[in-house]
């Protein structure tokens, strides 16, 4: 991407990472200090081992990131001109021109 987008995507990624880390610290503090309602046990998949939760959320996150990158790529390329193909000349009837007339 030669239009200066890469550096800003890196800055955006860094900002989102810091924001996520800060949110995680707040959630861990809340989790240790206050009791949560029972539905949170199921919402956070506490019944699964920690490694399984990490793999599940990691796979889900990778899928969302891949989908988002695909859509960003699609959006950036939507404004770009497509590859030009050679025009094929046709006669008035819509057939290919330049051949022998077999009437």
GIHU-V340479 format. One record per backbone hydrogen bond with DSSP energy under -0.5 kcal/mol. CO is the residue of the C=O (numbers start at 1). NH is the residue of the N-H. If there is no record, write none. Layout:
# GIHU-V340479
co=CO nh=NH
co=CO nh=NH
This chain:
# GIHU-V340479
co=1 nh=4
co=5 nh=9
co=6 nh=10
co=7 nh=11
co=8 nh=12
co=9 nh=13
co=10 nh=14
co=11 nh=15
co=12 nh=16
co=13 nh=17
co=14 nh=18
co=15 nh=19
co=16 nh=20
co=17 nh=21
co=18 nh=22
co=19 nh=23
co=20 nh=24
co=21 nh=25
co=22 nh=26
co=23 nh=27
co=24 nh=28
co=25 nh=29
co=26 nh=30
co=27 nh=31
co=28 nh=32
co=29 nh=33
co=30 nh=34
co=37 nh=40
co=37 nh=41
co=38 nh=41
co=38 nh=42
co=39 nh=43
co=40 nh=44
co=41 nh=46
co=42 nh=45
co=45 nh=48
co=49 nh=53
co=50 nh=54
co=51 nh=55
co=52 nh=56
co=53 nh=57
co=54 nh=58
co=55 nh=59
co=56 nh=60
co=57 nh=61
co=58 nh=62
co=59 nh=63
co=60 nh=64
co=61 nh=65
co=62 nh=66
co=63 nh=67
co=64 nh=68
co=65 nh=69
co=66 nh=70
co=67 nh=71
co=68 nh=72
co=69 nh=73
co=70 nh=74
co=71 nh=75
co=72 nh=76
co=73 nh=77
co=74 nh=78
co=75 nh=79
co=76 nh=79
co=77 nh=80
co=87 nh=89
co=89 nh=97
co=91 nh=94
co=95 nh=91
co=100 nh=102
